[in-house]
Amino acid sequence: MQNIDLICVGKVNAPYFAAGVAEYQKRLGAFCNFRIIELPEAAIAEKNAGETQIRKALQKEGSAILSSLRKGEYLAALCIEGKQFSSEELAALLAERANSGAGDIAFVIGSSHGLSEEVKRAANVRLSMGRITMPHQLARLVLTEQIYRACTINAGMKYHK
């Protein structure tokens, strides 16, 4: 069974987001070994932190992200400059990885400041959820649902219309 990881910087605090993520996480158990890895957001002391402080925080988070990957895992980084995928394209990506013999894939959602350049360079693909801005907790819910949708597409189920 394919391993799919969702690596997230920060926690889900809102119960309605947590409930939605938990529901799709449960459903994904029929299709893959799905796990969510929550990493702490690097503390930035100042509200109006400068570029250097933010870069240092992102580097710290980036190191934690990269060390959380399974050996040989395909890395899909979510970032604004990434490529937008349709649900069918995401399904094709998951199927291609599953059929490649090295099927492990990790999706990563960074902190409110994004992802470090190291993580972006290490990524096999950069994905974007669009040009809109959304809270990272909502992005986690949407991505988890889309991974579930992709799995149902690949299984030939009628969930995706």
Disulfide bonds with the S-S distance in Angstrom:
none
